[in-house]
Amino acid sequence: MYKYICSENTSPYYNLALERSLFDFVDEDTVILYLWQNSHTIVIGKNQNAYAECKVDEFIKDGGTLARRPSGGGAVYHDLGNLNFSIICKESIAKEHTYQRIVKEALGYFGIVSEFNGRNDLTVDDKKFSGNAFYVKDDVLCQHGTILINSDFKELSKYLTPDISKLERNHVKSVESRVVNLSEISDKITVESMKEAMIKATNAVSIDEIPEGSKVEEYKKIFENDEWILEGKGL
């Protein structure tokens, strides 16, 4: 059974802390679908050097928030035109509940056919609109990622500093040329309508209990600590 929870908070530290706290609410019969958003945030992968991936000082000076997630993969920009998802379940059943299947089925309600590119991305017409990463703690696996709906690509390009050699290898000129907002494909897709479609695709019911505030606060203190953000230590 799928159970869902939607965060109304737009702080990456709170949202990552809530995600981690939800690990305690899964069993062999329960999969959690967690939907959330961050405002003006860059999230780097567990093993990344923040200063190599983005213009840290400029971004923070402009009011941005830098965060590090527990999973691997590359740096991503989040704003309120982007929807984040987490699918949390026992590792033993994770292959039955892949994010690719859920997102593809949700887009089917809008008449959109998407493709999985074999790496970590979902695409439409060879342009990426969703990427994901995962991490495991004990026997619980979390797949989480982004869905671009109406994100500001100029902000994305302004602060992220992708490996130029990788761009040249892929024969693209900029970050913007590789991505697409789903709202460009269908004006019926909004953050709210995509949430509803993902909940419908999983037949999820609202979670009947949420983590204690003290538990979330405990993890939040780790995620907002500079030792974790800049060095990846403490979790």
Buried (B, 14 or more C-beta within 10 A) or exposed (E): EBBBBBBEBBBBBBBBBBBBBBBEBBEEEBBBBBBBBBBBBBBBBBEBEBEEBBBBEEBEEEEBBBBBBBBEBBBBBBBBBBBBBBBBBBBEBBEEBBBBEBBBBBBEBBEBEBEBEEEBBBBBEEBBBBBBBBBEEEEBBBBBBBBBBBBBBEBBBBBBBBEEEEBEEEEEEEBEBBBBBBBBBBEBBBBEBBBBBBBEBBEBEEBEEEBEEEBBEBBBEBBBBEEBBBEBEEB
